[in-house]
Amino acid sequence: MKIGIISDTHISQKSEHLPKKILDEFKTVDMVLHAGDLISLSVLDELKKVCKTVYAVRGNMDTQEVKQKLNEKEIIQAGKYRIGLMHGSGNPAKLMELLSDAFQQDKVDVIVFGHSHYPVNEKRKGILYFNPGSAMDKVFAEYNSYGILEINGSINAKIIKL
């Protein structure tokens, strides 16, 4: 199973679109996870044109329309693995602690998150913490990026720079 991971797209106008490179890559995935701060629901429409299975959560910068449609947290079953999906909030220095607490009772194997715009691919206490970085906003990072999780008996995760 191949999963496309994206976050912090911050698309606020209908004239803005996701990068073609991401959309082309996501045509080859089984599922897409968006870790919040879509800003516009048009992002989900764009993703669903290239992959029929799309999960997303709301972020702190999302509009009321997005916040009403999406949950703060989701648990996704991917083969034998459980993936926690949450944007995150507050001080980025305390983000991993917040996420750990949020999924403490959920027995997840992976936590996919956003918020900091900074890519993370790190295992802590047996859980993979994965932030694809921001696909379109370089405010807190040197480059834009997205991620791919591949599940074939084990989990392999990679950050892809744009």
C-alpha positions as CSV (number, residue, x, y, z in Angstrom):
1,M,0.0,0.0,0.0
2,K,1.3,3.4,-0.9
3,I,0.0,6.5,0.9
4,G,0.5,10.1,-0.1
5,I,0.9,12.6,2.7
6,I,0.4,16.3,2.5
7,S,-0.2,19.2,4.9
8,D,-0.3,22.9,5.3
9,T,-1.4,23.7,1.7
10,H,-2.9,27.0,2.8
11,I,-4.9,27.4,-0.4
12,S,-7.3,30.3,0.0
13,Q,-8.4,31.2,-3.5
14,K,-10.0,29.1,-6.2
15,S,-7.3,30.2,-8.6
16,E,-4.6,28.4,-6.5
17,H,-3.9,24.8,-7.1
18,L,-1.7,22.0,-5.6
19,P,1.6,21.5,-7.4
20,K,1.4,19.3,-10.5
21,K,4.3,17.2,-9.2
22,I,2.2,16.2,-6.1
23,L,-0.9,15.5,-8.1
24,D,1.0,13.4,-10.6
25,E,2.6,11.4,-7.7
26,F,-0.7,11.0,-5.9
27,K,-2.2,9.3,-9.0
28,T,-0.1,6.3,-8.1
29,V,-1.1,6.1,-4.4
30,D,-3.9,4.0,-2.7
31,M,-4.8,6.7,-0.2
32,V,-4.0,10.4,0.5
33,L,-3.8,11.9,4.0
34,H,-4.0,15.7,4.5
35,A,-2.9,16.8,7.9
36,G,-4.7,20.1,8.1
37,D,-4.6,23.8,7.2
38,L,-6.3,23.2,3.8
39,I,-8.0,26.6,4.2
40,S,-10.3,25.8,1.3
41,L,-12.4,22.6,0.7
42,S,-11.3,22.9,-2.9
43,V,-8.1,21.1,-1.9
44,L,-10.1,18.0,-1.1
45,D,-11.8,18.2,-4.5
46,E,-8.5,18.4,-6.2
47,L,-7.1,15.4,-4.3
48,K,-10.1,13.3,-4.9
49,K,-9.7,13.8,-8.7
50,V,-6.4,11.9,-8.5
51,C,-7.1,9.4,-5.6
52,K,-10.5,8.2,-4.6
53,T,-9.6,7.6,-0.9
54,V,-8.7,10.8,0.9
55,Y,-8.7,11.5,4.6
56,A,-8.2,15.0,6.1
57,V,-8.3,16.7,9.4
58,R,-8.8,20.4,10.2
59,G,-6.0,22.7,11.2
60,N,-5.7,25.8,13.3
61,M,-5.8,28.1,10.2
62,D,-8.7,26.5,8.5
63,T,-11.9,28.4,7.7
64,Q,-15.1,27.7,9.6
65,E,-16.4,25.9,6.6
66,V,-13.5,23.4,6.7
67,K,-13.6,23.1,10.5
68,Q,-17.3,22.2,10.4
69,K,-16.7,19.5,7.8
70,L,-13.5,17.9,9.2
71,N,-12.6,16.4,12.5
72,E,-9.6,17.4,14.6
73,K,-8.3,13.8,14.8
74,E,-8.8,10.6,12.7
75,I,-7.6,7.0,13.1
76,I,-7.1,5.3,9.7
77,Q,-6.5,1.5,9.3
78,A,-3.9,0.7,6.7
79,G,-3.4,-3.0,6.4
80,K,-2.3,-4.2,9.9
81,Y,-1.2,-0.7,10.9
82,R,-3.1,2.1,12.6
83,I,-2.4,5.7,11.6
84,G,-3.3,8.7,13.7
85,L,-3.9,11.9,11.7
86,M,-4.0,15.3,13.4
87,H,-2.8,18.7,12.5
88,G,-1.4,19.8,15.9
89,S,-1.5,23.3,17.5
90,G,0.4,25.6,19.7
91,N,4.1,25.9,20.2
92,P,6.0,23.7,17.7
93,A,8.6,22.8,20.4
94,K,5.8,21.0,22.3
95,L,4.1,19.5,19.3
96,M,5.4,15.9,19.7
97,E,4.2,15.9,23.3
98,L,0.8,17.2,22.4
99,L,0.4,14.5,19.7
100,S,1.7,11.7,22.0
101,D,-0.9,12.7,24.6
102,A,-3.7,13.0,21.9
103,F,-3.1,9.4,20.7
104,Q,-2.1,7.8,24.0
105,Q,-5.2,5.6,24.1
106,D,-5.4,4.8,20.4
107,K,-2.6,2.3,19.9
108,V,-1.3,3.8,16.7
109,D,1.8,2.8,14.8
110,V,2.2,6.1,13.0
111,I,1.2,9.7,13.8
112,V,0.9,11.9,10.8
113,F,0.8,15.6,11.6
114,G,1.4,19.1,10.3
115,H,1.4,22.6,11.8
116,S,5.1,23.3,12.1
117,H,5.7,23.3,8.3
118,Y,8.9,21.4,9.2
119,P,9.4,17.9,7.9
120,V,9.8,15.1,10.5
121,N,10.4,11.4,9.9
122,E,11.3,10.1,13.4
123,K,10.5,7.0,15.5
124,R,9.9,7.5,19.2
125,K,8.9,4.8,21.6
126,G,7.9,2.5,18.7
127,I,5.7,5.1,17.0
128,L,6.7,6.8,13.7
129,Y,6.0,10.5,13.8
130,F,5.7,11.9,10.3
131,N,5.2,15.4,9.2
132,P,5.5,15.9,5.4
133,G,6.3,19.6,5.8
134,S,4.3,22.2,4.0
135,A,3.4,21.6,0.3
136,M,3.1,25.3,-0.5
137,D,4.2,27.6,2.4
138,K,7.9,28.1,3.2
139,V,7.4,30.4,6.2
140,F,9.0,28.0,8.7
141,A,11.0,25.7,6.4
142,E,13.7,26.1,3.7
143,Y,11.8,24.1,1.1
144,N,8.3,22.8,0.3
145,S,7.7,19.1,0.6
146,Y,5.3,16.2,0.9
147,G,5.6,12.6,1.9
148,I,5.0,9.0,0.9
149,L,4.4,6.1,3.3
150,E,4.8,2.6,1.8
151,I,3.4,-0.3,3.8
152,N,4.5,-3.8,2.7
153,G,4.9,-5.8,5.9
154,S,6.7,-2.8,7.4
155,I,6.4,1.0,7.1
156,N,8.8,3.0,5.0
157,A,8.4,6.7,5.1
158,K,10.1,9.4,3.0
159,I,10.0,13.2,2.7
160,I,10.1,14.5,-0.9
161,K,11.4,18.0,-1.5
162,L,9.7,20.1,-4.2
